């Protein structure tokens, strides 16, 4: 079993809205503001590194290309999912990810659906989740006139809240949040509004035309389908919360492989110590494992 578990070192992204809260997850941070720790990523150039002795410092990108059997011979050319920890010290841009039909017609766009599990939330923390426009003309009018409060749908959030964010959903995380995000492996984003931060950071360009073309109108709150004890079941990924107290065995034989992030506590998996911030992938060779200790794990996977 030990040979079937890959432990990973995250890829870190500086963000103008980031901070240093991810040190709480035993992640070593530079002095820069870090907004995102890509704790599981196989995107070329933004890949995690493996820390196991046998594959030490090999990227997940490379490992996926060379060991497809570990991932149930998954058919995608690149590792299909990303898991991030986000430290939101300020509001993130209001944005949307490309709809599947738009991505098919535009080779530079890749559709993306994601989900958020709120780990920490300051009092009165909120997110943008959808919008109030009933028609495309109304949406364009709100944007043209900078009527953001009339357009944006704000939702108060607390720790342990869960949100499913399909492609086409207008969204933004707000200040005072630490979030675990699971998403399809795409970095395509269209910014509709960024609190005028572009004037201080030229890299934060807006994509108003593309955003409007991809926003689902009207907004309908997505259904978070679940199967058995899953938090979310979708065609793209599923989420499962493991709350372990003592010693218990788990069977995920219905998954192709499992991505795991320890978000609370500490314990042991198959004689290997793990603690808050530990991130690992269990390959499809053996998806039965035993946990000991008091800890919470957010697992994500693609169903068979």
N, C-alpha and C positions, 0 to 999 in steps of 0.2 A: 504493500500500500504506500509506503514512504516514497518509493520511486514514481508513484503516480500523482504526487503533489508538487506543483511548481510554486515557489514563493517568489514574490516580485518586489522590485524597488520602483517607486513611482516616478513618472515624468512630471516635472513641475512647470507651471505656467505663471509668469508674472501678469498681474492685472491691476489696473488703476483702482479697482474697487476691492482689492484683496488685502490681506493682513498677515498675521502670524498665529492664528488660532489653530492651525493644523498641526502645530507642535503637540497639541493635546492627544494626537493620534500617533505619537512617537515617530513623526516624520521630521527629519532634519532639514530645516529650512535655511536659505540664505537670508541676508539682511533685507533683500527686496520684498515688496509686497507680493505675496503668493496668493492668487485667487483660486487656483485649481491644482489639485494633485490628481493626475491621471493614474489611479492606482492599478487599473487594468486597461492596457491599451496595446494594440498591435499595429497601430498606424505607422507607416514608415516615417522616420524623422521625429516621431513623438511616441515612441514605444517604451514600455517598461523594460527593465533589465531583470533577468532571472538571477536569483541569489543562491540557488542550490549549487553545491560544489561541482557537480557533474557538468552543469551548463552555465557556470558563473559568468555573468556579464554578457551572455548572449541575449539579444533582444527577443521579446515575444514575437515581434514581426518575423525574425529569422526562424525561430522555433516553429511557428505556425506553418511556414513554407516547407520546412523539412520534416515535420512530424505530424502529418495530417491524421494518421491513425489515432493519435492522442485525442483528437477533436472529432472522433467519429467520422473521419473522412469528410468533413464539412466542405461544401461545394464552393463557397465564396473564395475569391482570389486573395482577399485580405481578411484578417481576423475581424469578425462581424460586429463585435460589441465593444463599448467603452464604459468603464465605471470611473466616476470622478468623486472626489470630495471637494466641496466648494466652500470657501470662507468669504461670506458676503459682508464686508465691512461697509459697503455702500450699495446703492441700488444698481442692479445690472441693467443693460440696455433692454428696451422693449423690442422684441424680435419675433421672428417666425422662421420655421424651417420649411424647405420646399415640399410641396405636395408631390405624391408619386407621379401623377400625370404630367406635372410641370418638369420634373426631373427627367422623364423620358424624352421630352422635347428639347431639353437644354443640357448638352453634354457636360457643362461645367457645374451642374447642380446635382447633389445627391440628397435624396429624401431622408428625413430623420424623425423618428418617434423616440420619445424619452419618458422617463418617470423620475419623480423626486420623492425621496424619503427624508423628512425633516429630522435632523439629529438634535439640533439646538435652535432655540428661538428666543430672542429677547421679547419682553412685553410689547405688545402692539406691533410686532413684526407682521409684514404683509407681502403678498406677491401680486403681480398682474397675471390674471388667469382668464383669458378671453376678453371680449369687448361688448359694447352695447349697440353698435351699429346694426341696423336691420337690413340695409342694402349697401351695395358697393358705392353708390353715389353718396350716401350718408357718411360712410367711412372716409371717403376722399375729402368730403367737406370738413369733417372734424380734423383731419390731418392738415389740410391746407390752412385752416384757421387756428391751428395749435390749440384746439379744444381737447386737451388730453384728459382732463377730469371727466368730460362728457363721454369720451370714447372708451377709456380703459376700465376694466372690471377689476376692482381691488378686492382681495380676500385676506382676512386675518388668518394667521397660521400659528400653530403650536408644535412643540416637539412631538414626534411620532406621527404627524400628519403625512398623508400620502397623496400624490397627485400624478395622474396619467396625462401626458402631454403629446397627443398625436401630432404628426406633421400637419401644418396649417393652423395650429393653435397659437394665437398671439399670447405672448407670455414674458414674464420677467421675474427673477428672484429679487427680493428686497433686502435692505440692510438689516443686519442683526441676525442673520441666519447662517447655520452650518448645515449643509445638505449633502446627502449621498445621491448621486445622479447615475442612472443606468440609461444608456442610449445606444441606438444603432451607430455604427462606426462611420460617421460623417462629421465634417467640420464646416459644413455649409450653413451659413446663417445670414439672414437679411434683417438688418437693423432698421426699425421704423422711427425710433426716438431714443436719444441717448443723453438727455438732460444737458445738451449743448457742450458735452465734453470733447467733441471733435476739435474745438478751437484750442484745446490743450494737448491733444493727442491725435496727430494726423492719421494714425493707423485705424482709428475708430470711425471709419466712414459710414454714412447712411446708405441704405439701399431701398429708398422709399417706393420706387416703381415696382421692384421685384417683390418687396414685402406685400404691397397691396394685391399683387397678382396671386399671392399664395395664402392669404388669410381666408380661412373658412368663414363664410357669411351666410346666415347669422351664426353667432357662436352658440353651440349646444354643448353643455357639460358632458365630457366623455364618460362612458360607462367603464368602470374598472372591473372587468370580468374576472372571476376567480374560480379556481378548480381545487377541490380538496382544501388544504390549508394555505394555498398560495395567496399572496397579497394582490398580485396582478397576474392575469393570464392573457397574453396577446400573441398575435402571429409572429412577433419580432423577438420577444423575450418574456420570461416570467420572473417574478420576484417572490421570495420566500423568506420569512423571518424565523430564525432559529433562536429560541430562548432556552438555553441549556443550564440546568441546575443539577449537579451531580454527574453521573456517568450514564450516557444514553447512546444508542446506536441509531443511525439514520440511513435511509435507503432512497436514493435519487435515481434509481435505474430507469426512470422514464425521461431523464435528461440526457442530452448528448455529451455534455460535460458541465461542471459547476464552477462558477466564480464566487468567491467568498471574501467578505470584508468583515473583520471583527470590529464592531462599533462600541462595544462596552465589555468590560471585565477582562478576564484572562482564564486560560485553561490549557488543555492538551488535546491534540488530535493525533491519534496513532503514535503516541510517545513523543510527539514534537511539541514543545512549548509554543503557545500563541498568546497574544495579548492585543489590547485595543490598538488598532491600526494595522495589524497583521493582514496581509492580502495574499491569497493563494488561489490556484486553479487546480481542481481535481479532474484528472483525465477520465475518459470513458471506459478505461480498462477495468475499473473497480469503483463504482459509485455508491458503495456501502462503506460507512466509516463510523468511528466511535469518537465521541467528545466527552471530556471530563472537565469539570470546573464550572464556574459561574460566569457566563458570557452570553452576549448577543451577537449573532452573525446575520448579516443581510446577504442572502445567496441569490444569485441570478443565473439564468440558464436559458437555453433554447430546448424546447421539448422535442422528443423524437417524433 
